[in-house]
């Protein structure tokens, strides 16, 4: 007999994205970055994300207001942000703070 998990990681990710939809919209980032958690994490790690469908986005090019919305989104889901060097470095570059 097998048991099905009630919610897997991907389901939880999509549910969080839906709950945070106004914040996601305020980031101005392409929806493709939010479709899969791994794609989003790669964006935070590298600072560049997207695909040919919606173009690519550079973390360093988004306005401060969009970055603050992104930070709110990230803070609500990810505990260990030091694993995302591009995000951490960009936050420090803009606001001279680590968290």
C-alpha positions as CSV (number, residue, x, y, z in Angstrom):
1,X,0.0,0.0,0.0
2,X,1.3,3.5,-0.8
3,X,0.4,6.8,0.6
4,X,0.1,9.9,-1.4
5,X,1.5,13.1,0.1
6,X,-1.2,15.7,0.5
7,X,1.0,18.4,-1.0
8,X,4.4,18.1,-2.6
9,X,7.0,20.8,-2.8
10,X,5.8,22.1,-6.2
11,X,2.2,22.4,-5.0
12,X,3.3,24.3,-2.0
13,X,5.4,26.6,-4.2
14,X,2.5,27.3,-6.6
15,X,0.1,27.9,-3.6
16,X,2.6,30.4,-2.1
17,X,3.0,32.2,-5.5
18,X,-0.8,32.5,-5.8
19,X,-1.2,33.8,-2.3
20,X,1.5,36.4,-2.9
21,X,0.2,37.4,-6.3
22,X,0.0,41.1,-5.6
23,X,3.7,41.0,-4.4
24,X,4.7,38.9,-7.4
25,X,3.0,41.5,-9.7
26,X,4.8,44.3,-7.9
27,X,8.2,42.7,-8.8
28,X,7.5,43.2,-12.4
29,X,9.4,40.0,-13.1
30,X,8.3,37.6,-15.9
31,X,5.8,35.0,-14.8
32,X,8.2,32.3,-16.2
33,X,10.5,32.9,-13.3
34,X,7.8,31.9,-10.8
35,X,6.5,28.8,-12.6
36,X,9.0,26.4,-11.0
37,X,10.9,27.0,-7.7
38,X,14.2,25.8,-9.2
39,X,14.0,28.3,-12.0
40,X,13.4,31.1,-9.4
41,X,16.2,29.9,-7.2
42,X,18.6,29.9,-10.2
43,X,17.6,33.5,-10.8
44,X,18.5,34.4,-7.1
45,X,21.7,32.5,-7.4
46,X,22.9,33.9,-10.7
47,X,21.1,37.2,-11.0
48,X,19.9,36.4,-14.5
49,X,16.8,34.5,-15.4
50,X,14.1,33.9,-18.0
51,X,13.8,32.1,-21.2
52,X,13.4,32.9,-24.8
53,X,9.7,33.1,-24.5
54,X,9.6,36.2,-22.2
55,X,13.2,37.3,-22.7
56,X,15.7,37.4,-19.9
57,X,15.8,39.5,-16.7
58,X,18.8,40.8,-14.8
59,X,18.4,41.3,-11.1
60,X,20.7,44.4,-11.2
61,X,18.4,46.1,-13.7
62,X,15.1,46.0,-11.8
63,X,14.0,49.2,-10.0
64,X,14.4,49.5,-6.2
65,X,10.7,49.3,-5.7
66,X,10.6,46.0,-7.6
67,X,13.6,44.7,-5.7
68,X,11.8,45.5,-2.3
69,X,8.8,43.5,-3.5
70,X,11.1,40.7,-4.5
71,X,12.7,40.8,-1.1
72,X,9.3,40.6,0.6
73,X,8.4,37.5,-1.5
74,X,11.8,35.8,-0.8
75,X,11.7,36.6,2.9
76,X,8.3,34.9,3.2
77,X,9.4,31.6,1.7
78,X,13.2,31.1,1.9
79,X,15.0,30.8,5.3
80,X,18.6,30.6,4.2
81,X,19.1,33.4,1.7
82,X,22.9,33.2,1.9
83,X,22.6,30.4,-0.6
84,X,21.5,32.9,-3.2
85,X,24.6,35.0,-3.8
86,X,23.3,37.3,-6.6
87,X,20.3,38.2,-4.5
88,X,22.4,38.8,-1.3
89,X,25.0,40.9,-3.2
90,X,22.4,43.0,-5.0
91,X,20.6,43.7,-1.7
92,X,23.9,44.8,-0.2
93,X,24.8,46.9,-3.2
94,X,21.5,48.7,-3.2
95,X,20.7,49.1,0.5
96,X,24.0,48.3,2.3
97,X,22.4,45.6,4.4
98,X,22.4,41.9,4.4
99,X,18.9,41.1,5.5
